[in-house]
Amino acid sequence: MMPTLRIVVADDEPDVRDYYRKILPRLGYTVTAAAENGEQLVDFCRCYRPDLVITDIKMPGGMDGIEAASKIYEEAPTPVILVSAYSDATLLERAETPAIMAYLVKPIKQ
């Protein structure tokens, strides 16, 4: 059996975190942790060393998803997919870093 991809997810909305916990295992992936903000995301990535991170951009606290992705990438290069309801040019420009693999705009369709 092939090992499953270990994913850490982050979103400030509990329903979105629950959605990831529900849908990703059905696709054959393991959700190792679900963070509520950027600081928690960085901590979970230090602890679990995921294969992939899926994160919202705008979250409460002092660190948004883009900043968290950069911090994670500095410590242990890990692919990050940003998922956001926002698609303005400033965010897209900030997301153009080696730390960000992809930028998806909500709502995500199955």
Wavefront OBJ file of the C-alpha trace (Angstrom):
o trace
v 0.000 0.000 0.000
v 1.283 3.451 -0.894
v 1.700 5.917 1.973
v -0.964 8.597 2.100
v -0.225 12.285 1.638
v -0.220 14.013 5.049
v -1.932 17.407 4.932
v -2.237 20.218 7.469
v -5.143 22.571 6.770
v -5.940 26.027 8.129
v -9.049 28.185 8.020
v -10.717 30.451 10.562
v -14.138 29.017 9.673
v -14.931 25.777 11.561
v -17.199 24.577 8.724
v -14.334 24.801 6.242
v -11.976 22.931 8.559
v -14.668 20.247 8.985
v -15.105 20.074 5.204
v -11.385 19.402 4.729
v -11.423 16.760 7.475
v -14.347 15.082 5.733
v -13.463 15.305 2.039
v -9.672 14.829 1.982
v -9.709 11.362 3.628
v -12.355 10.285 1.086
v -9.812 11.194 -1.597
v -7.167 9.067 0.078
v -5.320 11.746 2.058
v -4.669 12.141 5.771
v -5.491 15.418 7.529
v -2.962 15.460 10.363
v -4.096 18.785 11.861
v -6.539 21.650 11.292
v -5.419 25.118 12.402
v -7.591 28.158 13.173
v -4.946 30.816 12.435
v -1.480 31.362 10.971
v 0.434 30.946 14.222
v -1.243 27.620 14.940
v -0.583 26.526 11.343
v 3.161 27.147 11.705
v 3.203 25.273 15.032
v 1.314 22.293 13.567
v 3.711 22.152 10.607
v 6.693 22.109 12.963
v 5.106 19.244 14.879
v 3.639 17.108 12.064
v 5.964 17.866 9.106
v 3.180 17.534 6.503
v 3.627 16.760 2.820
v 1.211 19.560 1.870
v -0.468 22.589 3.473
v -3.852 23.993 2.445
v -4.591 27.358 4.027
v -6.926 30.305 3.909
v -5.269 33.713 3.576
v -7.233 35.980 5.880
v -7.322 34.586 9.404
v -7.355 36.165 12.860
v -4.159 36.910 14.723
v -0.927 38.472 13.662
v -0.053 36.094 10.814
v -2.111 35.529 7.671
v -1.867 32.479 5.421
v 0.760 34.011 3.121
v 3.017 34.954 6.030
v 2.532 31.504 7.560
v 3.401 29.847 4.234
v 6.633 31.833 4.019
v 7.570 30.905 7.594
v 6.819 27.219 6.970
v 8.835 27.270 3.742
v 11.835 28.877 5.492
v 11.897 26.154 8.137
v 11.068 23.118 5.990
v 10.116 23.646 2.336
v 6.568 22.330 2.061
v 4.140 22.929 -0.829
v 1.328 25.302 0.129
v -2.007 25.795 -1.602
v -3.772 29.046 -0.733
v -7.557 29.014 -0.752
v -9.334 32.331 -0.389
v -12.545 34.157 -1.181
v -10.347 37.117 -2.133
v -8.707 37.441 -5.522
v -7.563 41.045 -5.579
v -4.296 41.927 -7.302
v -2.455 42.795 -4.079
v -3.040 39.341 -2.590
v -2.149 37.607 -5.836
v 1.094 39.594 -5.979
v 1.949 38.742 -2.354
v 1.260 35.082 -3.115
v 3.872 34.973 -5.879
v 6.603 33.438 -3.747
v 8.434 30.114 -3.847
v 6.433 29.099 -0.765
v 3.101 29.107 -2.649
v 2.355 26.275 -5.069
v -1.185 27.349 -6.054
v -3.907 29.917 -5.333
v -7.535 28.781 -5.473
v -10.546 31.056 -5.129
v -13.515 29.972 -2.985
v -15.997 28.505 -3.332
v -14.261 25.306 -4.339
v -16.426 22.941 -6.360
v -16.094 19.174 -6.102
l 1 2 3 4 5 6 7 8 9 10 11 12 13 14 15 16 17 18 19 20 21 22 23 24 25 26 27 28 29 30 31 32 33 34 35 36 37 38 39 40 41 42 43 44 45 46 47 48 49 50 51 52 53 54 55 56 57 58 59 60 61 62 63 64 65 66 67 68 69 70 71 72 73 74 75 76 77 78 79 80 81 82 83 84 85 86 87 88 89 90 91 92 93 94 95 96 97 98 99 100 101 102 103 104 105 106 107 108 109 110
